Amino acid sequence: MTLQDNVGGLDRVGRALLAVVLTVVAVGALRRGQRKSAVLAAVGALGFGFNATTCFCGLNRALGIDTAED
C-alpha cells in the first residue's frame, strides 16, 4: 500500500499545531491523574503528528479530499 500525499499547506501546519497542543493536554491530564483523558489526548496527538509528518490522512483519502497542492 502506498501512501499518496493528501495533506499539505496550512492543513499540515494546523495538524502539527494540534499535535503539540494535544501533547500538552495529555501531559497536563496525566499530572492531574486523569489517565483516560491523557490517553485520549495522546492518541489524538499521535494521529495528528502522523498526518503532519507523512502528509497522509486516511480519512482525507476516504472522503476524496486532497490539500497537498495548496
N, CA, C and O of each residue as an XYZ file, in Angstrom:
280
protein
N       0.841     -1.171      0.000
C       0.000      0.000      0.000
C       0.888      1.236      0.000
O       1.755      1.383      0.861
N       0.675      2.108     -0.950
C       1.446      3.344     -0.993
C       0.621      4.476     -0.401
O      -0.596      4.539     -0.575
N       1.298      5.352      0.288
C       0.635      6.492      0.888
C       0.865      7.702     -0.010
O       1.959      8.266     -0.023
N      -0.154      8.102     -0.755
C      -0.048      9.289     -1.587
C      -0.295     10.513     -0.724
O      -1.211     10.534      0.098
N       0.533     11.534     -0.921
C       0.352     12.772     -0.173
C      -1.029     13.355     -0.425
O      -1.431     13.537     -1.574
N      -1.755     13.646      0.649
C      -3.045     14.316      0.515
C      -3.242     15.372      1.614
O      -4.349     15.870      1.820
N      -2.154     15.701      2.312
C      -2.180     16.745      3.341
C      -1.025     17.690      3.068
O       0.124     17.263      2.959
N      -1.331     18.966      2.959
C      -0.264     19.931      2.713
C      -0.687     21.335      3.086
O      -1.820     21.565      3.510
N       0.223     22.260      2.927
C      -0.064     23.664      3.171
C      -0.485     23.949      4.591
O       0.086     23.415      5.541
N      -1.500     24.804      4.733
C      -1.999     25.185      6.055
C      -2.603     24.001      6.806
O      -2.576     23.963      8.036
N      -3.138     23.050      6.077
C      -3.705     21.849      6.699
C      -2.620     21.107      7.472
O      -2.852     20.652      8.592
N      -1.448     20.987      6.882
C      -0.332     20.289      7.528
C       0.142     21.054      8.768
O       0.395     20.449      9.809
N       0.260     22.354      8.661
C       0.685     23.180      9.796
C      -0.345     23.094     10.921
O       0.016     22.976     12.092
N      -1.615     23.153     10.564
C      -2.675     23.046     11.566
C      -2.640     21.728     12.306
O      -2.835     21.690     13.521
N      -2.397     20.657     11.591
C      -2.328     19.332     12.226
C      -1.119     19.237     13.151
O      -1.199     18.639     14.224
N      -0.005     19.826     12.735
C       1.190     19.825     13.585
C       0.930     20.606     14.873
O       1.321     20.170     15.955
N       0.272     21.757     14.756
C      -0.050     22.549     15.944
C      -1.017     21.807     16.859
O      -0.867     21.838     18.080
N      -2.002     21.144     16.273
C      -2.931     20.346     17.084
C      -2.206     19.220     17.814
O      -2.540     18.901     18.956
N      -1.222     18.622     17.163
C      -0.443     17.560     17.800
C       0.300     18.103     19.022
O       0.349     17.449     20.064
N       0.876     19.296     18.891
C       1.591     19.902     20.013
C       0.622     20.237     21.149
O       0.896     19.943     22.313
N      -0.496     20.846     20.809
C      -1.484     21.222     21.832
C      -2.011     19.979     22.548
O      -2.122     19.973     23.774
N      -2.330     18.941     21.804
C      -2.848     17.720     22.433
C      -1.785     17.026     23.286
O      -2.119     16.371     24.273
N      -0.524     17.160     22.919
C       0.552     16.610     23.743
C       0.606     17.328     25.086
O       0.749     16.695     26.133
N       0.490     18.652     25.048
C       0.480     19.435     26.292
C      -0.731     19.063     27.142
O      -0.616     18.923     28.360
N      -1.880     18.903     26.512
C      -3.093     18.499     27.235
C      -2.903     17.116     27.864
O      -3.306     16.892     29.005
N      -2.293     16.197     27.124
C      -2.074     14.844     27.634
C      -1.155     14.859     28.852
O      -1.422     14.178     29.842
N      -0.090     15.624     28.782
C       0.840     15.703     29.915
C       0.147     16.331     31.125
O       0.303     15.857     32.250
N      -0.612     17.393     30.892
C      -1.337     18.034     31.988
C      -2.349     17.109     32.631
O      -2.465     17.061     33.855
N      -3.078     16.377     31.814
C      -4.069     15.436     32.344
C      -3.385     14.314     33.124
O      -3.888     13.881     34.161
N      -2.261     13.854     32.635
C      -1.537     12.788     33.330
C      -1.035     13.279     34.689
O      -1.074     12.538     35.672
N      -0.567     14.520     34.743
C      -0.083     15.079     36.012
C      -1.221     15.249     37.025
O      -0.994     15.184     38.233
N      -2.453     15.467     36.523
C      -3.610     15.594     37.405
C      -4.227     14.239     37.756
O      -5.190     14.172     38.519
N      -3.675     13.168     37.201
C      -4.178     11.836     37.492
C      -5.359     11.411     36.638
O      -6.016     10.415     36.941
N      -5.635     12.150     35.580
C      -6.751     11.818     34.684
C      -6.231     10.956     33.535
O      -5.978     11.452     32.437
N      -6.079      9.688     33.796
C      -5.439      8.782     32.842
C      -6.212      8.622     31.536
O      -5.618      8.611     30.458
N      -7.531      8.498     31.629
C      -8.326      8.310     30.408
C      -8.219      9.514     29.481
O      -8.055      9.365     28.271
N      -8.312     10.700     30.057
C      -8.180     11.919     29.251
C      -6.783     12.024     28.660
O      -6.614     12.436     27.513
N      -5.783     11.648     29.451
C      -4.399     11.706     28.974
C      -4.190     10.754     27.799
O      -3.539     11.114     26.818
N      -4.729      9.564     27.892
C      -4.572      8.582     26.807
C      -5.282      9.063     25.547
O      -4.733      8.973     24.448
N      -6.495      9.571     25.704
C      -7.234     10.063     24.533
C      -6.507     11.227     23.850
O      -6.409     11.271     22.624
N      -6.006     12.154     24.642
C      -5.276     13.285     24.074
C      -3.989     12.815     23.411
O      -3.617     13.329     22.356
N      -3.306     11.852     24.010
C      -2.065     11.329     23.437
C      -2.319     10.616     22.109
O      -1.547     10.762     21.162
N      -3.399      9.849     22.046
C      -3.744      9.163     20.791
C      -4.054     10.185     19.702
O      -3.630     10.023     18.558
N      -4.786     11.228     20.052
C      -5.066     12.293     19.095
C      -3.794     12.985     18.631
O      -3.637     13.280     17.447
N      -2.886     13.242     19.568
C      -1.613     13.878     19.221
C      -0.810     12.998     18.278
O      -0.206     13.494     17.327
N      -0.798     11.705     18.535
C      -0.072     10.789     17.651
C      -0.687     10.765     16.249
O       0.032     10.744     15.250
N      -2.006     10.768     16.186
C      -2.684     10.763     14.892
C      -2.394     12.014     14.082
O      -2.037     11.931     12.907
N      -2.546     13.175     14.710
C      -2.276     14.423     14.003
C      -0.791     14.558     13.674
O      -0.437     15.094     12.624
N       0.070     14.080     14.553
C       1.505     14.105     14.280
C       1.861     13.226     13.093
O       2.683     13.602     12.258
N       1.238     12.053     13.020
C       1.451     11.161     11.878
C       1.019     11.838     10.583
O       1.737     11.804      9.584
N      -0.163     12.453     10.612
C      -0.672     13.155      9.425
C       0.272     14.258      8.977
O       0.548     14.403      7.786
N       0.764     15.030      9.928
C       1.624     16.166      9.601
C       2.984     15.719      9.067
O       3.525     16.352      8.160
N       3.540     14.645      9.612
C       4.877     14.229      9.187
C       4.863     13.415      7.894
O       5.796     13.508      7.096
N       3.822     12.623      7.681
C       3.782     11.797      6.476
C       3.019     12.441      5.332
O       3.068     11.955      4.202
N       2.312     13.532      5.613
C       1.472     14.221      4.613
C       0.360     13.313      4.093
O      -0.099     13.478      2.963
N      -0.066     12.370      4.901
C      -1.125     11.443      4.508
C      -2.177     11.353      5.606
O      -1.853     11.299      6.793
N      -3.444     11.337      5.189
C      -4.564     11.154      6.119
C      -5.537     10.156      5.497
O      -6.043     10.371      4.396
N      -5.789      9.070      6.209
C      -6.706      8.049      5.716
C      -8.127      8.562      5.537
O      -8.811      8.178      4.589
N      -8.575      9.428      6.442
C      -9.922      9.986      6.325
C     -10.022     10.886      5.097
O     -11.019     10.849      4.375
N      -8.993     11.691      4.860
C      -8.976     12.514      3.642
C      -9.076     11.626      2.406
O      -9.802     11.940      1.463
N      -8.348     10.525      2.419
C      -8.371      9.605      1.273
C      -9.764      9.029      1.071
O     -10.259      8.967     -0.054
N     -10.397      8.605      2.167
C     -11.731      8.010      2.078
C     -12.763      9.023      1.577
O     -13.705      8.659      0.871
N     -12.582     10.288      1.943
C     -13.538     11.329      1.543
C     -13.155     12.014      0.230
O     -13.904     12.852     -0.272
N     -11.997     11.663     -0.325
C     -11.571     12.254     -1.590
C     -11.057     13.681     -1.453
O     -11.111     14.461     -2.404
N     -10.557     14.020     -0.266
C     -10.037     15.371     -0.016
C      -8.528     15.354     -0.233
O      -7.837     14.453      0.240
N      -8.020     16.359     -0.955
C      -6.583     16.472     -1.205
C      -6.171     17.922     -1.026
O      -6.506     18.773     -1.850
N      -5.438     18.209      0.057
C      -4.957     19.557      0.307
C      -3.458     19.672      0.051
O      -2.856     20.697      0.372
N      -2.853     18.644     -0.517
C      -1.407     18.629     -0.742
C      -0.977     19.659     -1.773
O       0.192     20.042     -1.798
N      -1.864     20.108     -2.602
C      -1.480     21.040     -3.661
C      -1.702     22.488     -3.271
O      -1.511     23.385     -4.092
N      -2.107     22.732     -2.017
C      -2.318     24.105     -1.551
C      -1.002     24.797     -1.312
O      -0.980     25.963     -0.916
